[in-house]
Amino acid sequence: MARILTNVDVKIVNRTRANGNPFAELLHTWVEDGQQRNALSRVPWPVDDTPHNRAFQIAAFKTRQARA
């Protein structure tokens, strides 16, 4: 059965590790079966918080969730 995800959004926050290396946290939020869900992922490089990058990350998230 396919998962139905609505109100999918992502918040992109760039951070710096204690050793000075940059990374980005991606906070995904969505509604599934009427319940609010959250997922936090990290990538080892900075990601600019632009509409294009948010749209790309949302599309990638939906693709990953469709496979699950």
C-alpha positions as YAML, in Angstrom:
chain: A
units: angstrom
residues:
- id: 1
  name: MET
  ca: [0.00, 0.00, 0.00]
- id: 2
  name: ALA
  ca: [1.33, 3.42, -0.97]
- id: 3
  name: ARG
  ca: [2.07, 5.93, 1.74]
- id: 4
  name: ILE
  ca: [0.14, 9.19, 1.40]
- id: 5
  name: LEU
  ca: [2.21, 12.14, 2.59]
- id: 6
  name: THR
  ca: [0.71, 15.63, 2.75]
- id: 7
  name: ASN
  ca: [2.05, 19.03, 3.87]
- id: 8
  name: VAL
  ca: [5.64, 17.93, 3.23]
- id: 9
  name: ASP
  ca: [8.16, 20.63, 4.14]
- id: 10
  name: VAL
  ca: [11.85, 20.89, 4.95]
- id: 11
  name: LYS
  ca: [13.79, 23.35, 7.07]
- id: 12
  name: ILE
  ca: [17.48, 23.67, 6.19]
- id: 13
  name: VAL
  ca: [19.89, 24.82, 8.92]
- id: 14
  name: ASN
  ca: [23.64, 25.12, 8.40]
- id: 15
  name: ARG
  ca: [25.77, 24.35, 11.43]
- id: 16
  name: THR
  ca: [29.44, 23.98, 12.34]
- id: 17
  name: ARG
  ca: [31.01, 21.09, 14.24]
- id: 18
  name: ALA
  ca: [33.33, 21.69, 17.18]
- id: 19
  name: ASN
  ca: [36.31, 21.05, 14.86]
- id: 20
  name: GLY
  ca: [35.10, 23.80, 12.49]
- id: 21
  name: ASN
  ca: [33.72, 21.57, 9.72]
- id: 22
  name: PRO
  ca: [30.38, 22.73, 8.29]
- id: 23
  name: PHE
  ca: [27.31, 20.50, 7.89]
- id: 24
  name: ALA
  ca: [23.58, 20.97, 7.31]
- id: 25
  name: GLU
  ca: [20.59, 19.65, 9.21]
- id: 26
  name: LEU
  ca: [17.43, 18.94, 7.23]
- id: 27
  name: LEU
  ca: [14.25, 18.84, 9.33]
- id: 28
  name: HIS
  ca: [11.52, 17.18, 7.28]
- id: 29
  name: THR
  ca: [7.92, 17.54, 8.46]
- id: 30
  name: TRP
  ca: [4.82, 15.94, 6.95]
- id: 31
  name: VAL
  ca: [1.37, 14.59, 7.76]
- id: 32
  name: GLU
  ca: [0.69, 10.88, 7.32]
- id: 33
  name: ASP
  ca: [-2.63, 9.26, 8.26]
- id: 34
  name: GLY
  ca: [-3.64, 12.47, 10.02]
- id: 35
  name: GLN
  ca: [-0.57, 12.49, 12.28]
- id: 36
  name: GLN
  ca: [2.24, 15.04, 12.19]
- id: 37
  name: ARG
  ca: [5.61, 13.36, 11.55]
- id: 38
  name: ASN
  ca: [9.20, 14.63, 11.71]
- id: 39
  name: ALA
  ca: [12.57, 13.36, 10.53]
- id: 40
  name: LEU
  ca: [16.00, 14.91, 11.01]
- id: 41
  name: SER
  ca: [18.84, 14.15, 8.62]
- id: 42
  name: ARG
  ca: [22.32, 15.55, 8.33]
- id: 43
  name: VAL
  ca: [24.62, 15.99, 5.36]
- id: 44
  name: PRO
  ca: [28.37, 16.70, 5.72]
- id: 45
  name: TRP
  ca: [28.29, 19.88, 3.63]
- id: 46
  name: PRO
  ca: [26.48, 23.23, 3.85]
- id: 47
  name: VAL
  ca: [23.21, 23.61, 1.91]
- id: 48
  name: ASP
  ca: [21.87, 27.05, 1.02]
- id: 49
  name: ASP
  ca: [18.27, 27.55, 2.15]
- id: 50
  name: THR
  ca: [16.80, 28.58, -1.22]
- id: 51
  name: PRO
  ca: [13.42, 27.69, -2.74]
- id: 52
  name: HIS
  ca: [15.22, 25.51, -5.31]
- id: 53
  name: ASN
  ca: [17.14, 23.54, -2.67]
- id: 54
  name: ARG
  ca: [14.02, 23.11, -0.52]
- id: 55
  name: ALA
  ca: [12.06, 21.82, -3.54]
- id: 56
  name: PHE
  ca: [14.89, 19.42, -4.40]
- id: 57
  name: GLN
  ca: [15.13, 18.09, -0.83]
- id: 58
  name: ILE
  ca: [11.34, 17.63, -0.62]
- id: 59
  name: ALA
  ca: [11.30, 15.71, -3.93]
- id: 60
  name: ALA
  ca: [14.21, 13.52, -2.80]
- id: 61
  name: PHE
  ca: [12.46, 12.86, 0.53]
- id: 62
  name: LYS
  ca: [9.22, 11.84, -1.21]
- id: 63
  name: THR
  ca: [11.18, 9.49, -3.50]
- id: 64
  name: ARG
  ca: [12.91, 7.84, -0.51]
- id: 65
  name: GLN
  ca: [9.63, 7.47, 1.37]
- id: 66
  name: ALA
  ca: [7.90, 5.92, -1.67]
- id: 67
  name: ARG
  ca: [10.53, 3.14, -1.62]
- id: 68
  name: ALA
  ca: [10.06, 2.44, 2.11]
...
